[in-house]
Amino acid sequence: IHSSNTITTKHPRPNLYIAGDGTSKGAEGLMAPRVMIAAGHEANMVTRLILGEKEI
């Protein structure tokens, strides 16, 4: 089981934002707390984009 602190938001190219740890394969199954953290990252990024902030 991976630490929740490894979840980040990345901006690899224009109009693409990725939330996750970048290493988990999902072999251990979906972990609800980690899914919630990634969803929070996504929601925060959407809010920032709506407000005109494009940098992470």
C-alpha positions as CSV (number, residue, x, y, z in Angstrom):
1,I,0.0,0.0,0.0
2,H,1.4,3.3,-1.1
3,S,1.5,6.5,1.0
4,S,-1.1,9.1,0.2
5,N,1.6,11.8,0.4
6,T,2.9,10.6,-3.0
7,I,-0.1,11.9,-4.9
8,T,0.6,15.0,-7.0
9,T,-0.8,16.9,-9.9
10,K,1.4,17.1,-13.0
11,H,1.1,19.3,-16.1
12,P,3.0,17.4,-18.8
13,R,1.6,19.3,-21.8
14,P,-0.9,22.1,-22.6
15,N,-4.5,21.2,-21.6
16,L,-3.4,18.0,-19.8
17,Y,-3.3,17.7,-16.0
18,I,-2.7,14.4,-14.3
19,A,-3.4,13.7,-10.6
20,G,-1.9,10.5,-9.1
21,D,1.3,9.1,-7.8
22,G,2.6,7.9,-11.2
23,T,3.7,4.6,-9.9
24,S,0.8,2.6,-8.6
25,K,-0.5,-0.1,-11.0
26,G,-3.7,-0.7,-9.2
27,A,-2.8,-4.3,-8.5
28,E,-3.8,-3.9,-4.9
29,G,-7.2,-2.7,-6.0
30,L,-8.7,0.8,-5.7
31,M,-8.0,2.4,-2.3
32,A,-10.9,4.7,-1.6
33,P,-8.8,7.2,0.5
34,R,-6.3,7.6,-2.3
35,V,-9.0,8.0,-4.9
36,M,-10.5,10.7,-2.8
37,I,-7.2,12.5,-2.5
38,A,-6.7,12.3,-6.3
39,A,-10.2,13.6,-6.9
40,G,-9.5,16.5,-4.5
41,H,-6.4,17.3,-6.6
42,E,-8.5,17.3,-9.7
43,A,-11.2,19.5,-8.2
44,N,-8.6,21.9,-7.0
45,M,-7.0,22.2,-10.4
46,V,-10.4,22.7,-12.1
47,T,-11.1,25.5,-9.7
48,R,-7.7,27.1,-10.4
49,L,-8.3,26.9,-14.1
50,I,-11.7,28.5,-13.8
51,L,-10.0,31.3,-11.9
52,G,-7.4,31.7,-14.6
53,E,-4.5,30.2,-12.8
54,K,-2.7,27.7,-15.1
55,E,0.4,27.0,-13.1
56,I,0.4,24.2,-10.5
